[in-house]
């Protein structure tokens, strides 16, 4: 099977590394068409020199799977740009932080199989041609659309496709209902991302006692919203999960930390902003999430 990766951010380059190691044919769409050597260091500190000849959207018509590891706010525009070059048999994999873009993609591509994925794999991209794999994590995947066979259950009938994604994103777990997993990941991101960005600290520093209260408040608000939306959530369980991720990724800088540090647009609207949006729909007060949204967007307004 042929796989294409749209974007060479940290996770896009990590996928390129996984393909290189497994000798899986892939193409990579980048902003520029200039060939380069990606120097990617894996989790075992082994350096790999990967020759990249960038592709364009028009060259992706022979790809079986197209993975979009881009920012949440880039998803809809990227899919719209990609749409004229797709056929209905091609599968899209949405691999981004946050929630709130799935319906737009399903509207744009009513005939394509679409998979939503979220991962806690960690990678750091210090330059356009270098990438370091900095942490192993779990990837969760699930079909959100079956394409032309839209009446079929949201389960796969293509073992080759799923086996390829499983091998590249291992360890991973497939879900018949991916939305619970997306919410679970959102709850963690809603704590770690804005707090590390505002205080300009590594993830591990959130283990300090001074952050316990606000972590608890964010988790309580998020649990209330998740429950109102029909998903399983308990504040105590969310707090435990957040602390586990803080410990497991203690030396890492969150994606939002890096966005704010480099004066880039963050995904705050699709993380804490999405919680606020759903809270408003259900008449739930979420002042802590609203404050985090306000503070991060205020920082972005000064770029």
Beta strands, then each sheet from edge to edge (+ up, - down):
strand 1: 3-6
strand 2: 26-29
strand 3: 36-41
strand 4: 47-52
strand 5: 65-68
strand 6: 91-95
strand 7: 113-119
strand 8: 122-127
strand 9: 130-135
strand 10: 139-146
strand 11: 172-174
sheet 1: 2+ 1+ 5+ 6+ 7+ 10- 11-
sheet 2: 4+ 3- 9- 8+
end
